[in-house]
Amino acid sequence: MGVFERFEKRIEGAVNGVFARAFKGDVQPVEIAARLQRELDSEAKLMSRDRRLVPNEFVIGLSEHDYERLTPYGKTLTGELIPELRRHASEQGYVFNGPIMIHYELDESLPTGRFTVASEAVAGVDAERPASTTQINRAQLVLEVNGMRHPLVPPGLVIGRGTEADLRINDPGISRRHAEISVRDEGRELSIEINDLGSTNGIVVNGQRVRSAALQAGTRIEIGSTRMLVHAPTGH
């Protein structure tokens, strides 16, 4: 029995009974499970000889009929799907950036029985000293990472995967101490610069690989597979 057959058999056993009865003739949970597995396989990106990065956030688009039938069981179904995705990832040598998240969304353009899957590798982010809303709003500029805003205030912060970093990002492509953003107060303006701390994969600023660069509103940074944006607290 191949990997796909084992995966399908496991999830079919996990969701038969109430799920099979509820969705007979509609989108089947086993179809979603199989599609998520294929999403991992098709989106896997090589990191090293035996490790590949795969998406950890999934959005499942459903027709109005299937959405109404599925969402009451969404939490239970997600609880069955996640362990199977982790097991498949372990068998294939896949690595997740962060926790697995599965969302169900209504797509009125879809006919009954059809669904779509969109995925993304989203790194888990943890600040050593979480900022309050007041601190964020008072800052001239913030660093946005995966929807979280971090104020850029003196003296700055260290970005990395290790526990010693001020901004910890669970991205396998990021070194333990990857980069430092230094912030200096020069009167009415701040001088902000990012410096590579000897990382393995380097940093990319506005599409250019650099060792150091000045940062300002609108600057885009890529570290590992994580994208960041510098902007004013009210920016988007």
GROMACS elastic network, one bead per residue, 0.5 to 0.9 nm:
[ bonds ]
;  ai    aj funct       b0    kb
    1     4     6  0.82149   500
    1     5     6  0.60308   500
    1     6     6  0.63876   500
    2     5     6  0.52709   500
    2     6     6  0.62073   500
    2     7     6  0.86165   500
    3     6     6  0.52351   500
    3     7     6  0.61566   500
    3     8     6  0.85997   500
    3    88     6  0.78833   500
    3    91     6  0.83965   500
    4     7     6  0.50937   500
    4     8     6  0.60530   500
    4     9     6  0.84682   500
    4    34     6  0.76610   500
    4    37     6  0.80138   500
    4    38     6  0.88111   500
    4    88     6  0.88387   500
    5     8     6  0.51029   500
    5     9     6  0.59742   500
    5    10     6  0.85159   500
    6     9     6  0.51021   500
    6    10     6  0.61047   500
    6    11     6  0.86714   500
    7    10     6  0.52409   500
    7    11     6  0.62979   500
    7    12     6  0.84722   500
    7    33     6  0.83103   500
    7    34     6  0.76291   500
    7    37     6  0.82151   500
    7    84     6  0.70077   500
    7    85     6  0.86168   500
    7    87     6  0.85903   500
    7    88     6  0.71094   500
    8    11     6  0.53197   500
    8    12     6  0.58883   500
    8    13     6  0.84582   500
    8    30     6  0.65954   500
    8    31     6  0.85795   500
    8    33     6  0.72574   500
    8    34     6  0.63097   500
    9    12     6  0.50686   500
    9    13     6  0.61141   500
    9    14     6  0.85849   500
    9    30     6  0.86688   500
   10    13     6  0.52099   500
   10    14     6  0.62493   500
   10    15     6  0.88519   500
   10    84     6  0.76537   500
   11    15     6  0.61391   500
   11    16     6  0.83233   500
   11    29     6  0.81928   500
   11    30     6  0.62013   500
   11    33     6  0.68974   500
   11    34     6  0.86600   500
   11    80     6  0.73593   500
   11    81     6  0.71484   500
   11    84     6  0.69817   500
   12    15     6  0.53614   500
   12    16     6  0.57305   500
   12    20     6  0.88503   500
   12    29     6  0.78396   500
   12    30     6  0.55929   500
   12    33     6  0.87498   500
   13    16     6  0.55166   500
   13    17     6  0.86793   500
   14    17     6  0.87406   500
   14    80     6  0.66626   500
   14    81     6  0.87832   500
   15    18     6  0.73076   500
   15    19     6  0.55686   500
   15    20     6  0.69444   500
   15    29     6  0.69446   500
   15    30     6  0.75085   500
   15    77     6  0.73691   500
   15    80     6  0.74912   500
   16    19     6  0.55617   500
   16    20     6  0.50407   500
   16    21     6  0.78699   500
   16    29     6  0.87929   500
   16    30     6  0.88457   500
   17    20     6  0.53302   500
   17    21     6  0.61268   500
   17    22     6  0.84995   500
   18    21     6  0.52381   500
   18    22     6  0.59738   500
   18    23     6  0.85880   500
   19    22     6  0.50405   500
   19    23     6  0.60392   500
   19    24     6  0.82267   500
   19    28     6  0.78542   500
   19    29     6  0.71760   500
   19    70     6  0.88694   500
   19    73     6  0.80305   500
   19    77     6  0.85588   500
   20    23     6  0.54405   500
   20    24     6  0.57499   500
   20    28     6  0.70472   500
   20    29     6  0.78440   500
   21    24     6  0.54443   500
   22    26     6  0.86549   500
   22    69     6  0.74149   500
   22    70     6  0.84004   500
   23    26     6  0.50912   500
   23    27     6  0.63151   500
   23    28     6  0.59039   500
   23    29     6  0.80122   500
   23    66     6  0.82038   500
   23    69     6  0.72016   500
   23    70     6  0.77785   500
   24    27     6  0.78248   500
   24    28     6  0.71981   500
   25    28     6  0.78433   500
   25   113     6  0.75370   500
   26    65     6  0.85051   500
   26    66     6  0.66292   500
   26    69     6  0.87495   500
   26   112     6  0.66488   500
   26   114     6  0.83183   500
   27    30     6  0.86211   500
   27    31     6  0.69811   500
   27    32     6  0.77953   500
   27    62     6  0.85675   500
   27    66     6  0.64694   500
   27    70     6  0.84629   500
   27   112     6  0.75643   500
   27   114     6  0.66420   500
   27   115     6  0.75162   500
   28    31     6  0.52224   500
   28    32     6  0.67545   500
   28    33     6  0.88883   500
   28   113     6  0.82109   500
   29    32     6  0.50726   500
   29    33     6  0.62083   500
   29    34     6  0.86501   500
   29    70     6  0.87686   500
   29    77     6  0.75699   500
   29    81     6  0.89500   500
   30    34     6  0.61066   500
   30    35     6  0.84915   500
   31    34     6  0.51745   500
   31    35     6  0.60989   500
   31    36     6  0.86204   500
   32    35     6  0.50490   500
   32    36     6  0.61426   500
   32    37     6  0.86334   500
   32    60     6  0.83174   500
   32    81     6  0.88978   500
   32   115     6  0.82668   500
   32   117     6  0.85939   500
   33    36     6  0.52138   500
   33    37     6  0.63313   500
   33    38     6  0.87664   500
   33    81     6  0.64898   500
   33    84     6  0.82960   500
   33    85     6  0.82231   500
   34    37     6  0.51271   500
   34    38     6  0.63061   500
   34    39     6  0.86407   500
   35    38     6  0.50699   500
   35    39     6  0.61493   500
   35    40     6  0.87910   500
   35   116     6  0.89035   500
   35   117     6  0.76257   500
   36    40     6  0.64093   500
   36    41     6  0.87610   500
   36    58     6  0.80699   500
   36    81     6  0.89164   500
   36    85     6  0.77488   500
   36   117     6  0.74858   500
   36   119     6  0.89798   500
   37    40     6  0.51891   500
   37    41     6  0.64245   500
   37    42     6  0.87569   500
   37    84     6  0.88626   500
   37    85     6  0.67264   500
   37    88     6  0.74492   500
   37    89     6  0.87152   500
   38    42     6  0.60136   500
   38    43     6  0.84091   500
   39    42     6  0.52196   500
   39    43     6  0.59151   500
   39    44     6  0.82750   500
   39    54     6  0.85542   500
   39    55     6  0.80425   500
   39   117     6  0.79217   500
   39   118     6  0.84746   500
   39   119     6  0.75613   500
   40    43     6  0.53934   500
   40    44     6  0.58492   500
   40    53     6  0.89253   500
   40    54     6  0.56491   500
   40    55     6  0.65071   500
   40    56     6  0.87284   500
   40    85     6  0.84792   500
   40    88     6  0.89114   500
   40    89     6  0.78379   500
   40    94     6  0.82525   500
   40   119     6  0.88632   500
   41    44     6  0.55575   500
   41    54     6  0.78904   500
   41    92     6  0.87214   500
   41    94     6  0.89269   500
   42    45     6  0.87372   500
   42    54     6  0.88413   500
   43    53     6  0.82226   500
   43    54     6  0.60413   500
   43    55     6  0.70103   500
   43   119     6  0.85207   500
   43   120     6  0.88639   500
   44    52     6  0.56308   500
   44    53     6  0.54357   500
   44    55     6  0.75697   500
   44    94     6  0.72914   500
   44    95     6  0.88556   500
   45    51     6  0.85941   500
   45    52     6  0.51209   500
   45    53     6  0.50698   500
   45    54     6  0.65055   500
   45    94     6  0.89176   500
   46    49     6  0.74843   500
   46    50     6  0.81273   500
   46    51     6  0.64091   500
   46    53     6  0.64319   500
   47    50     6  0.78571   500
   47    51     6  0.55488   500
   47    52     6  0.50847   500
   47    53     6  0.64463   500
   47   172     6  0.83003   500
   47   173     6  0.75874   500
   48    51     6  0.51319   500
   48    52     6  0.68537   500
   49    52     6  0.83356   500
   50    92     6  0.89119   500
   50    93     6  0.63099   500
   50    94     6  0.84961   500
   51    92     6  0.85456   500
   51    93     6  0.53259   500
   51    94     6  0.57890   500
   51    95     6  0.66330   500
   52    92     6  0.85979   500
   52    93     6  0.64906   500
   52    95     6  0.58440   500
   52    96     6  0.87498   500
   53    93     6  0.88735   500
   53    94     6  0.57365   500
   53    96     6  0.60831   500
   53    97     6  0.73297   500
   53   121     6  0.78306   500
   53   172     6  0.80096   500
   54    89     6  0.83596   500
   54    94     6  0.62079   500
   54    95     6  0.60360   500
   54    96     6  0.57280   500
   54    97     6  0.76882   500
   54   120     6  0.80864   500
   54   121     6  0.62679   500
   55    58     6  0.75105   500
   55    95     6  0.86817   500
   55    96     6  0.65540   500
   55    97     6  0.75346   500
   55   100     6  0.82685   500
   55   119     6  0.58586   500
   55   122     6  0.70899   500
   56    96     6  0.58049   500
   56    97     6  0.66710   500
   56    98     6  0.65066   500
   56    99     6  0.64384   500
   56   101     6  0.62431   500
   56   102     6  0.83385   500
   56   119     6  0.72673   500
   56   120     6  0.63434   500
   56   121     6  0.52187   500
   56   122     6  0.63529   500
   56   123     6  0.84595   500
   57    98     6  0.87296   500
   57    99     6  0.79863   500
   57   100     6  0.57226   500
   57   102     6  0.59870   500
   57   103     6  0.79825   500
   57   118     6  0.83748   500
   57   119     6  0.55745   500
   57   120     6  0.53736   500
   57   121     6  0.63114   500
   57   122     6  0.65429   500
   58   100     6  0.80060   500
   58   101     6  0.61649   500
   58   103     6  0.61646   500
   58   104     6  0.85751   500
   58   117     6  0.66621   500
   58   118     6  0.57034   500
   58   120     6  0.67080   500
   59   101     6  0.84576   500
   59   102     6  0.59975   500
   59   104     6  0.58898   500
   59   105     6  0.68537   500
   59   116     6  0.80451   500
   59   117     6  0.56662   500
   59   118     6  0.51591   500
   59   119     6  0.63228   500
   59   120     6  0.89629   500
   60   102     6  0.74231   500
   60   103     6  0.60755   500
   60   105     6  0.60295   500
   60   106     6  0.85016   500
   60   115     6  0.68228   500
   60   116     6  0.56244   500
   60   118     6  0.66248   500
   60   119     6  0.88131   500
   61    67     6  0.82394   500
   61   103     6  0.85949   500
   61   104     6  0.61320   500
   61   106     6  0.57498   500
   61   107     6  0.55110   500
   61   110     6  0.81299   500
   61   114     6  0.87190   500
   61   115     6  0.53964   500
   61   117     6  0.62807   500
   61   118     6  0.81324   500
   62    65     6  0.79268   500
   62    66     6  0.58242   500
   62    67     6  0.52797   500
   62    68     6  0.89693   500
   62    70     6  0.87664   500
   62   104     6  0.71946   500
   62   105     6  0.61834   500
   62   106     6  0.52170   500
   62   107     6  0.54029   500
   62   108     6  0.76946   500
   62   109     6  0.89597   500
   62   110     6  0.66416   500
   62   111     6  0.84174   500
   62   112     6  0.80099   500
   62   113     6  0.83071   500
   62   114     6  0.69268   500
   62   116     6  0.68962   500
   63    66     6  0.52466   500
   63    67     6  0.57865   500
   63    68     6  0.84662   500
   63   105     6  0.87513   500
   63   106     6  0.60898   500
   63   107     6  0.53486   500
   63   108     6  0.54772   500
   63   109     6  0.69840   500
   63   111     6  0.56555   500
   63   112     6  0.55284   500
   63   113     6  0.75018   500
   63   114     6  0.69592   500
   63   115     6  0.69131   500
   64    67     6  0.50942   500
   64    68     6  0.61836   500
   64    69     6  0.86470   500
   64   106     6  0.61248   500
   64   107     6  0.68099   500
   64   108     6  0.57609   500
   64   109     6  0.87210   500
   64   110     6  0.78170   500
   64   111     6  0.81418   500
   64   112     6  0.74975   500
   65    68     6  0.54074   500
   65    69     6  0.63831   500
   65    70     6  0.86878   500
   65   111     6  0.83665   500
   65   112     6  0.60756   500
   65   113     6  0.85546   500
   66    70     6  0.58132   500
   66    71     6  0.83173   500
   66   106     6  0.87483   500
   66   111     6  0.89539   500
   66   112     6  0.62430   500
   66   113     6  0.69554   500
   66   114     6  0.84775   500
   66   115     6  0.86584   500
   67    70     6  0.51907   500
   67    71     6  0.57970   500
   67    72     6  0.88880   500
   67   104     6  0.75807   500
   67   105     6  0.73129   500
   67   106     6  0.60407   500
   67   107     6  0.84754   500
   68    71     6  0.59311   500
   68    72     6  0.74740   500
   68   106     6  0.87987   500
   69    72     6  0.67780   500
   69    73     6  0.79830   500
   70    73     6  0.55432   500
   70    74     6  0.60801   500
   70    77     6  0.88250   500
   70   104     6  0.86244   500
   71    75     6  0.78573   500
   71   104     6  0.72133   500
   72    75     6  0.76915   500
   72    76     6  0.87058   500
   73    76     6  0.54712   500
   73    77     6  0.59750   500
   73    78     6  0.85072   500
   74    77     6  0.51136   500
   74    78     6  0.59610   500
   74    79     6  0.84754   500
   74   103     6  0.86222   500
   74   104     6  0.76331   500
   75    78     6  0.51795   500
   75    79     6  0.62039   500
   75    80     6  0.88476   500
   76    79     6  0.50586   500
   76    80     6  0.65250   500
   76    81     6  0.88070   500
   77    80     6  0.51469   500
   77    81     6  0.61433   500
   77    82     6  0.87499   500
   78    82     6  0.60762   500
   78   101     6  0.84850   500
   78   102     6  0.66723   500
   78   103     6  0.87823   500
   79    82     6  0.58295   500
   79    83     6  0.73297   500
   80    83     6  0.62263   500
   80    84     6  0.69804   500
   81    84     6  0.53161   500
   81    85     6  0.62581   500
   81    86     6  0.87734   500
   81   102     6  0.89461   500
   82    85     6  0.51000   500
   82    86     6  0.62255   500
   82    87     6  0.86172   500
   82   100     6  0.67509   500
   82   101     6  0.82422   500
   82   102     6  0.84080   500
   83    86     6  0.50473   500
   83    87     6  0.61155   500
   83    88     6  0.86360   500
   84    87     6  0.50071   500
   84    88     6  0.61511   500
   84    89     6  0.84941   500
   85    88     6  0.51391   500
   85    89     6  0.60652   500
   85    90     6  0.85671   500
   85   100     6  0.86192   500
   86    89     6  0.50292   500
   86    90     6  0.61290   500
   86    91     6  0.86635   500
   86    94     6  0.88106   500
   86    96     6  0.87702   500
   86   100     6  0.86018   500
   87    90     6  0.51066   500
   87    91     6  0.62888   500
   87    92     6  0.87404   500
   88    91     6  0.51162   500
   88    92     6  0.62600   500
   88    93     6  0.85717   500
   88    94     6  0.82061   500
   89    92     6  0.51865   500
   89    93     6  0.59064   500
   89    95     6  0.68953   500
   89    96     6  0.82738   500
   90    93     6  0.52407   500
   90    94     6  0.61105   500
   90    95     6  0.79286   500
   91    94     6  0.77845   500
   95    98     6  0.89821   500
   95   172     6  0.78929   500
   96    99     6  0.73015   500
   96   100     6  0.77086   500
   96   121     6  0.73645   500
   96   122     6  0.85198   500
   96   123     6  0.82629   500
   96   170     6  0.89055   500
   96   171     6  0.81986   500
   96   172     6  0.83475   500
   97   100     6  0.87595   500
   97   121     6  0.62066   500
   97   122     6  0.59976   500
   97   124     6  0.66284   500
   97   169     6  0.86618   500
   97   170     6  0.57196   500
   97   172     6  0.66711   500
   97   225     6  0.88398   500
   98   101     6  0.89700   500
   98   121     6  0.79979   500
   98   122     6  0.64540   500
   98   123     6  0.50591   500
   98   125     6  0.85335   500
   98   169     6  0.88829   500
   98   170     6  0.60966   500
   98   171     6  0.74867   500
   99   122     6  0.85355   500
   99   123     6  0.82617   500
   99   124     6  0.71094   500
  106   109     6  0.89839   500
  106   110     6  0.88363   500
  107   110     6  0.58393   500
  107   115     6  0.84961   500
  107   116     6  0.88757   500
  108   111     6  0.78034   500
  110   113     6  0.83381   500
  110   114     6  0.62366   500
  110   115     6  0.68769   500
  110   116     6  0.85870   500
  111   114     6  0.58228   500
  111   115     6  0.82706   500
  112   115     6  0.82847   500
  121   225     6  0.77651   500
  121   226     6  0.84455   500
  122   146     6  0.69921   500
  122   170     6  0.89922   500
  122   171     6  0.83494   500
  122   225     6  0.83796   500
  122   226     6  0.73386   500
  123   145     6  0.88566   500
  123   146     6  0.73649   500
  123   169     6  0.61645   500
  123   170     6  0.53460   500
  123   171     6  0.54180   500
  123   172     6  0.89394   500
  123   225     6  0.81065   500
  123   226     6  0.66349   500
  124   146     6  0.81265   500
  124   168     6  0.81531   500
  124   169     6  0.56570   500
  124   170     6  0.50504   500
  124   171     6  0.73980   500
  125   145     6  0.74907   500
  125   146     6  0.76221   500
  125   148     6  0.79992   500
  125   167     6  0.71211   500
  125   168     6  0.57407   500
  125   170     6  0.64555   500
  125   171     6  0.89289   500
  126   129     6  0.87326   500
  126   130     6  0.79768   500
  126   166     6  0.83929   500
  126   167     6  0.60052   500
  126   168     6  0.50602   500
  126   169     6  0.64311   500
  126   170     6  0.83810   500
  127   130     6  0.52458   500
  127   131     6  0.81613   500
  127   150     6  0.81541   500
  127   165     6  0.84127   500
  127   166     6  0.58939   500
  127   168     6  0.60380   500
  127   169     6  0.86123   500
  128   163     6  0.84540   500
  128   164     6  0.85577   500
  128   165     6  0.73326   500
  128   167     6  0.61072   500
  128   168     6  0.73945   500
  129   166     6  0.72083   500
  129   167     6  0.84444   500
  130   150     6  0.79929   500
  131   134     6  0.80524   500
  131   135     6  0.59929   500
  131   136     6  0.65448   500
  131   149     6  0.84091   500
  131   150     6  0.66964   500
  131   151     6  0.72341   500
  132   135     6  0.51907   500
  132   136     6  0.63328   500
  132   137     6  0.87033   500
  133   136     6  0.51042   500
  133   137     6  0.61366   500
  133   138     6  0.86002   500
  134   137     6  0.51720   500
  134   138     6  0.61321   500
  134   139     6  0.87115   500
  135   138     6  0.52446   500
  135   139     6  0.63577   500
  135   150     6  0.89877   500
  135   151     6  0.69060   500
  136   139     6  0.54007   500
  136   140     6  0.85919   500
  136   141     6  0.83550   500
  136   142     6  0.70172   500
  136   149     6  0.72096   500
  136   150     6  0.67202   500
  136   151     6  0.51660   500
  136   152     6  0.85863   500
  136   233     6  0.64027   500
  137   140     6  0.79750   500
  137   141     6  0.88943   500
  137   142     6  0.88658   500
  137   151     6  0.82244   500
  137   232     6  0.86127   500
  137   233     6  0.55714   500
  137   234     6  0.76709   500
  138   141     6  0.87740   500
  138   151     6  0.83468   500
  138   233     6  0.79719   500
  139   142     6  0.67204   500
  139   151     6  0.56196   500
  139   152     6  0.65924   500
  139   153     6  0.67217   500
  139   232     6  0.77892   500
  139   233     6  0.69610   500
  140   151     6  0.79088   500
  140   152     6  0.74346   500
  140   153     6  0.81068   500
  140   189     6  0.85515   500
  140   190     6  0.80193   500
  140   231     6  0.84677   500
  140   232     6  0.60125   500
  140   233     6  0.71423   500
  141   150     6  0.86916   500
  141   151     6  0.63055   500
  141   152     6  0.56854   500
  141   153     6  0.80967   500
  141   216     6  0.79388   500
  141   217     6  0.69100   500
  141   230     6  0.66067   500
  141   231     6  0.53856   500
  141   233     6  0.60910   500
  142   149     6  0.59226   500
  142   150     6  0.52377   500
  142   152     6  0.51638   500
  142   153     6  0.85287   500
  142   217     6  0.86460   500
  142   229     6  0.81799   500
  142   230     6  0.57025   500
  142   231     6  0.55911   500
  142   232     6  0.59575   500
  142   233     6  0.58930   500
  143   148     6  0.81039   500
  143   149     6  0.55692   500
  143   150     6  0.50508   500
  143   151     6  0.63584   500
  143   152     6  0.66093   500
  143   228     6  0.66499   500
  143   229     6  0.57156   500
  143   231     6  0.66889   500
  143   232     6  0.87480   500
  143   233     6  0.89202   500
  144   147     6  0.60672   500
  144   148     6  0.53861   500
  144   150     6  0.62615   500
  144   151     6  0.88102   500
  144   227     6  0.87052   500
  144   228     6  0.55572   500
  144   229     6  0.51931   500
  144   230     6  0.63428   500
  144   231     6  0.76444   500
  145   148     6  0.52265   500
  145   149     6  0.64940   500
  145   150     6  0.79992   500
  145   226     6  0.76886   500
  145   227     6  0.66891   500
  145   229     6  0.69537   500
  146   149     6  0.84886   500
  146   226     6  0.80002   500
  146   227     6  0.76071   500
  146   228     6  0.74495   500
  149   233     6  0.78875   500
  150   167     6  0.86821   500
  151   156     6  0.88945   500
  151   233     6  0.81516   500
  152   155     6  0.85022   500
  152   156     6  0.61721   500
  152   157     6  0.79327   500
  152   181     6  0.82716   500
  152   182     6  0.86206   500
  152   183     6  0.67888   500
  152   192     6  0.80868   500
  152   230     6  0.88557   500
  153   156     6  0.56847   500
  153   157     6  0.85387   500
  153   182     6  0.86311   500
  153   183     6  0.59200   500
  153   184     6  0.78719   500
  153   185     6  0.83370   500
  153   190     6  0.83086   500
  153   192     6  0.89660   500
  154   157     6  0.84230   500
  154   182     6  0.71908   500
  154   184     6  0.55647   500
  154   185     6  0.67176   500
  154   190     6  0.85290   500
  155   181     6  0.84427   500
  155   182     6  0.58730   500
  155   183     6  0.50102   500
  155   184     6  0.62771   500
  155   185     6  0.85519   500
  156   180     6  0.74431   500
  156   181     6  0.53425   500
  156   184     6  0.79414   500
  156   192     6  0.82235   500
  157   165     6  0.77609   500
  157   166     6  0.56247   500
  157   167     6  0.69820   500
  157   179     6  0.86822   500
  157   180     6  0.58392   500
  157   181     6  0.53852   500
  157   182     6  0.66276   500
  157   183     6  0.82444   500
  158   164     6  0.83527   500
  158   165     6  0.51850   500
  158   166     6  0.51486   500
  158   167     6  0.62259   500
  158   168     6  0.84779   500
  158   177     6  0.69292   500
  158   178     6  0.75330   500
  158   179     6  0.59266   500
  158   181     6  0.62867   500
  158   182     6  0.84548   500
  159   162     6  0.87512   500
  159   165     6  0.54923   500
  159   166     6  0.61724   500
  159   168     6  0.61031   500
  159   169     6  0.74242   500
  159   174     6  0.87205   500
  159   175     6  0.88032   500
  159   176     6  0.82106   500
  159   177     6  0.62811   500
  159   178     6  0.57850   500
  159   179     6  0.52799   500
  159   180     6  0.59619   500
  159   181     6  0.77619   500
  160   163     6  0.81260   500
  160   164     6  0.80122   500
  160   165     6  0.52756   500
  160   166     6  0.77539   500
  160   167     6  0.64625   500
  160   168     6  0.52422   500
  160   169     6  0.60718   500
  160   170     6  0.83649   500
  160   171     6  0.87454   500
  160   174     6  0.61389   500
  160   175     6  0.56915   500
  160   179     6  0.67663   500
  160   180     6  0.87247   500
  161   164     6  0.84223   500
  161   165     6  0.69211   500
  161   167     6  0.81535   500
  161   168     6  0.50938   500
  161   169     6  0.51607   500
  161   170     6  0.57227   500
  161   171     6  0.68175   500
  161   172     6  0.78100   500
  161   173     6  0.89157   500
  161   174     6  0.59617   500
  161   175     6  0.57506   500
  161   177     6  0.66543   500
  161   178     6  0.75997   500
  162   165     6  0.57516   500
  162   168     6  0.65183   500
  162   169     6  0.82736   500
  162   170     6  0.87211   500
  162   175     6  0.75101   500
  162   177     6  0.64461   500
  163   166     6  0.80049   500
  163   167     6  0.89556   500
  163   168     6  0.69152   500
  163   176     6  0.77095   500
  164   167     6  0.88427   500
  164   168     6  0.82514   500
  164   176     6  0.78767   500
  164   177     6  0.75682   500
  165   168     6  0.56110   500
  165   169     6  0.88861   500
  165   176     6  0.73593   500
  165   177     6  0.62660   500
  165   178     6  0.86308   500
  168   171     6  0.89702   500
  168   176     6  0.85428   500
  169   172     6  0.87933   500
  169   174     6  0.75368   500
  169   226     6  0.84104   500
  170   173     6  0.88202   500
  170   174     6  0.78062   500
  171   174     6  0.54814   500
  171   175     6  0.85419   500
  171   223     6  0.88215   500
  171   224     6  0.66960   500
  171   225     6  0.69931   500
  171   226     6  0.72083   500
  172   175     6  0.76366   500
  172   224     6  0.73139   500
  172   225     6  0.84115   500
  173   200     6  0.81575   500
  173   201     6  0.67713   500
  173   223     6  0.74428   500
  173   225     6  0.64688   500
  173   226     6  0.85680   500
  174   177     6  0.80431   500
  174   178     6  0.61791   500
  174   199     6  0.75459   500
  174   200     6  0.77182   500
  174   201     6  0.71319   500
  174   202     6  0.85819   500
  174   223     6  0.64322   500
  174   224     6  0.50862   500
  174   225     6  0.81200   500
  174   226     6  0.85921   500
  175   179     6  0.85339   500
  175   198     6  0.87603   500
  175   199     6  0.56023   500
  175   200     6  0.64500   500
  175   201     6  0.77913   500
  175   224     6  0.85481   500
  176   199     6  0.82159   500
  177   180     6  0.81131   500
  177   196     6  0.89905   500
  177   197     6  0.65367   500
  177   198     6  0.82093   500
  177   199     6  0.71219   500
  178   195     6  0.88352   500
  178   196     6  0.63170   500
  178   197     6  0.54034   500
  178   198     6  0.68760   500
  178   200     6  0.79839   500
  178   201     6  0.86356   500
  178   202     6  0.77084   500
  178   203     6  0.84511   500
  178   223     6  0.82140   500
  179   194     6  0.67758   500
  179   195     6  0.55351   500
  179   198     6  0.78738   500
  179   199     6  0.72662   500
  179   202     6  0.84117   500
  179   203     6  0.77978   500
  179   223     6  0.86668   500
  180   193     6  0.81794   500
  180   194     6  0.56055   500
  180   195     6  0.52923   500
  180   196     6  0.65937   500
  180   197     6  0.67603   500
  181   192     6  0.68669   500
  181   193     6  0.55571   500
  181   195     6  0.64024   500
  181   215     6  0.88122   500
  182   191     6  0.79903   500
  182   192     6  0.57028   500
  182   193     6  0.53845   500
  182   194     6  0.63271   500
  182   195     6  0.79076   500
  183   190     6  0.65914   500
  183   191     6  0.57342   500
  183   193     6  0.67557   500
  183   194     6  0.89682   500
  184   189     6  0.87846   500
  184   190     6  0.56489   500
  184   191     6  0.50568   500
  184   192     6  0.64975   500
  184   193     6  0.88917   500
  185   188     6  0.76623   500
  185   189     6  0.65648   500
  185   191     6  0.64201   500
  185   192     6  0.88904   500
  186   189     6  0.54945   500
  186   190     6  0.55291   500
  186   191     6  0.65933   500
  187   190     6  0.73233   500
  191   214     6  0.78118   500
  191   215     6  0.80579   500
  191   216     6  0.87161   500
  192   213     6  0.87266   500
  192   214     6  0.59170   500
  192   215     6  0.53957   500
  192   216     6  0.71743   500
  193   212     6  0.69933   500
  193   213     6  0.55903   500
  193   215     6  0.53715   500
  193   216     6  0.86771   500
  194   211     6  0.82112   500
  194   212     6  0.54055   500
  194   213     6  0.54952   500
  194   214     6  0.64296   500
  194   215     6  0.69470   500
  195   198     6  0.89634   500
  195   203     6  0.85156   500
  195   210     6  0.85212   500
  195   211     6  0.59260   500
  195   213     6  0.68362   500
  196   199     6  0.63679   500
  196   202     6  0.65407   500
  196   203     6  0.66865   500
  196   210     6  0.79818   500
  196   211     6  0.51925   500
  196   212     6  0.61664   500
  197   202     6  0.86267   500
  197   211     6  0.84878   500
  198   201     6  0.88566   500
  198   202     6  0.75231   500
  198   211     6  0.86767   500
  199   202     6  0.54134   500
  199   203     6  0.82346   500
  201   223     6  0.76542   500
  201   224     6  0.65955   500
  202   209     6  0.71552   500
  202   210     6  0.74280   500
  202   211     6  0.72635   500
  202   222     6  0.89809   500
  202   223     6  0.69399   500
  202   224     6  0.78511   500
  203   208     6  0.83528   500
  203   209     6  0.57966   500
  203   210     6  0.60709   500
  203   211     6  0.69470   500
  203   212     6  0.83785   500
  203   221     6  0.72031   500
  203   222     6  0.60036   500
  203   223     6  0.51713   500
  203   224     6  0.77022   500
  204   207     6  0.57670   500
  204   208     6  0.51848   500
  204   210     6  0.59948   500
  204   211     6  0.86070   500
  204   220     6  0.82072   500
  204   221     6  0.56528   500
  204   223     6  0.65963   500
  205   208     6  0.52701   500
  205   209     6  0.63413   500
  205   210     6  0.67797   500
  205   212     6  0.87933   500
  205   213     6  0.73092   500
  205   215     6  0.86906   500
  205   219     6  0.70514   500
  205   220     6  0.57573   500
  205   222     6  0.64807   500
  205   223     6  0.89954   500
  206   209     6  0.84786   500
  206   219     6  0.62268   500
  206   220     6  0.50744   500
  206   221     6  0.63077   500
  206   222     6  0.82406   500
  207   220     6  0.78428   500
  207   221     6  0.79479   500
  207   222     6  0.81130   500
  210   213     6  0.68263   500
  214   219     6  0.89003   500
  215   218     6  0.83984   500
  215   219     6  0.59817   500
  215   220     6  0.87166   500
  215   230     6  0.73912   500
  216   219     6  0.56582   500
  216   230     6  0.65277   500
  216   231     6  0.73989   500
  217   220     6  0.89541   500
  217   229     6  0.82117   500
  217   230     6  0.52603   500
  217   232     6  0.64880   500
  218   229     6  0.65716   500
  218   230     6  0.54894   500
  218   231     6  0.55177   500
  218   232     6  0.86668   500
  219   228     6  0.84322   500
  219   229     6  0.59270   500
  219   230     6  0.52883   500
  219   231     6  0.75239   500
  220   227     6  0.72414   500
  220   228     6  0.58005   500
  220   230     6  0.65135   500
  221   226     6  0.83181   500
  221   227     6  0.57874   500
  221   229     6  0.62282   500
  221   230     6  0.81185   500
  222   225     6  0.68243   500
  222   226     6  0.57077   500
  222   228     6  0.62252   500
  222   229     6  0.88959   500
  223   226     6  0.53754   500
  223   227     6  0.65610   500
  223   228     6  0.81116   500
  224   227     6  0.82159   500
  231   234     6  0.79477   500
  231   235     6  0.57509   500
  231   236     6  0.75993   500
  232   235     6  0.50699   500
  232   236     6  0.83722   500
  233   236     6  0.83585   500
